[in-house]
Amino acid sequence: MTEIAILGYGTVGSGVYEVLKTNRDSIDKNANDEIRIKYVLDLRDFPGDSVQEVIVHDFDVILNDDDIKVIAEVMGGVEPAYTFVKSALLRGKSVVTSNKELVAKHGAELLSIAKEKNINFLFEASVGGGIPIIRPLNQSLTADEIYEITGILNGTTNYMLTKMTKDGLDYDEILKDAQDKGYAERNPAADVEGFDTCRKIAILVSLAVGKQVDFEDIYTEGITNIGKDDIEYVKKIGKSIKLLATSKIDGGKVWARVSPVIIGEENPLSMVNDVFNAILVKGNVIGDVMFYGKGAGKLPTASAVVADIVDAVKHLGRNIMTSWSTEKQNIIDIDNVEVSKFIRVEYNDKEKAVFAVKKIFGVSKIIELDSISSEFAFISNADVEKAINEQIDDLLNSEAVLNIPNTIRVENYSNPT
């Protein structure tokens, strides 16, 4: 029998407890061992809940118990999770976690400790929730050189963009809807401003290149500037907007970005809607592989945590996780990355504004909506971001253009000749 502890009895922690209790027999069979919960750490008590029998309020009780071999950290946040996890690993206890903030900031160090102690630090649930992606990168795709990882990594924002597209609602309306349904927090900043997605792509790129990619270095833009007019323009050209985390690896050169991107039907991510997430991995041997499912929620995330617990129990005394180095991986400045942009133009003289667009951008095709007067949009040719931004400044300085209401990046677009 292997005794384990769970740190935190919130949404994910209660899900882990529930999965371990509900599927006890099949989990024990898969682990080739009996897995039993000895402690659940939480500041609160839960009278009337069976978990109360194993609730403790002091982490040292767990740390000092030599019978505890595996700990599941599902508290969230960097502290005290980092202190608890590091202490547990140094004591020779394997740790599994769903904590993307912890992994993104301290993953390399914690993996190094686990390797040194010949135990495991596993974090499948930290990126895709219930979608397996860490294990495939660590085991199934090791024969490949990964050159791109692109994904929809946040169910809240994907739900919001899907509903805005289907129902014609504006950002503020759909945010309230997402909050009412429990998809968005009362303070939704981590989701809608792209921070959650940024930490997840930082973890994936770190694993792919084997070095530390700091999430602070990744250009991050959320969906707060996307309105229903943007959606209508994009629908008119038969495309959709997704919040994408994109990373590309070319030898020692790496870039990563989180932003709304306009994509066409040829991209399989265009079919990923509502609260579903998907991660597209491209390798030089296997080609394109996509992982798809619900990326969040109590039980999908708990399922991934429990799968890591089973893996840790099956491999007690043997390290199975590839480490990434604490050496920092430099990221190419986003200004030097090639892109096309969808650009809206508010004008006081249409003929002169179109002439300015053609002169500055070399583009003559414009997109108009009947519902908006004194405005059109166009899509630039591909160039590095810095050059396009300079062209936008030049356009703003032309006498016919009043304002640029919004710009959105466009994937793999070629203007018609």
C-alpha positions, 0 to 999 in steps of 0.5 A: 500500500502507498499512502499519499497526501493532498495539499488543498481541498478546493475545486481541484483538490476535492476532485482528486479526492472524489476520483480516488474514492470513486475509481478506487479499484481501477486506480489500484489495478492500474498502479499495481498497488493500493493507493490510500489518502492519509492526509488532506491539508487545508486551513478549513474544516469540512464537517459532514464531509468524509474528508474531515477524517483526514484533514490536517492544518499543518504541513509539517505533519505530512512532511515528517511522516515517512509513510507518505511517498507521494504528495499532490499539490493542488493549492495554486499560486507560487507560495506557499506551494513552492516552499511545500513542494521543494521541502517535500522533494528534498525529503524524498517524496514525489510530488504531482501538481496542477499548478501552472504558476509554480511549474512555469516559475520553478519547474526547472529547479524542482525537476532537478531536485527530483532527478537528484533524489531519484523521485518524480515531479510530475505536472500533466494537469498544469497545461492542458487540464484533462488533455494529455500533453506533458507525457506525450512530449516527454515520452511519445514524441522524443524521437522528433525535433519539435519545431512548433507548438500552437494551442488554444490553452484557455477554455474561458476565452475560447468560450467567450470568442465562440459565443461572440461569433455565434450570438453577435454579443459584445465583449462586456455582454459575453464576459458577464455570461461567462461569469454567470455560468462559472467559466470566468472568475469575478476577477477574470484578468488571468484568463482574458488578458492572456496570463494563464495561457502565457504560463502554459506555453512557457512550460511547453516551450521549456520542455521542447527546448530543454531550457528555461523559458521565462513567461515574463519574456513572452509577448502577451495580449488578451481578448479585451480589445476584441469587439463584435465589429471585429468579429463581424469583419472576420466572419465576412471573410470566412475566418475566425478569431482564436486566442492562440499561444504560438511558439516556433523553434528553429535551431537555437532560435525560439519565439513565443507569443500569446495573442488573438489570431485570425485563422482560416478553416484549413487550420484544425484549431478553427474547429475548436469551440466553446470551453474546449482546448487543443494543442497542435504539435509539429515535429520533423518526423511525425508531422502534425499531431493535435491533442483535444479536450476540455482543458479545465474543470474539476474532474478533467483536471483531477483526472490528470492529477490522479494519472500522475499519482498513479505514475509516481506510485508505479515508479517509486525510487525511479525518475521518469521525467525529462528535465529542462535546464535552469539555463535561460532560453532567449526569446526572439523579440516579437518585433522581428517575427513575421506576421500579417495584420488585419487593420481597421481604418476610420476615415474622413475621405474614403478615396484618399484613405484607400489610396493611402493604404495602397501607397503605404501597404501595397494593398488595394482589397478592402473589407466593409460592413454595412453596419459601420459607416466611415470605416473599412478594413484590410489585411496587410502583406506579411512582414516583420511586426516592427515594419508593419507597426511603422506602416500603421503609424504612417497611415495614421499620419495621413490626412484622410485617416482619423483612427485605427480602431483595432489591429489583429494578427492573421495567420498565413495570409496572402493578399489576392493579386 
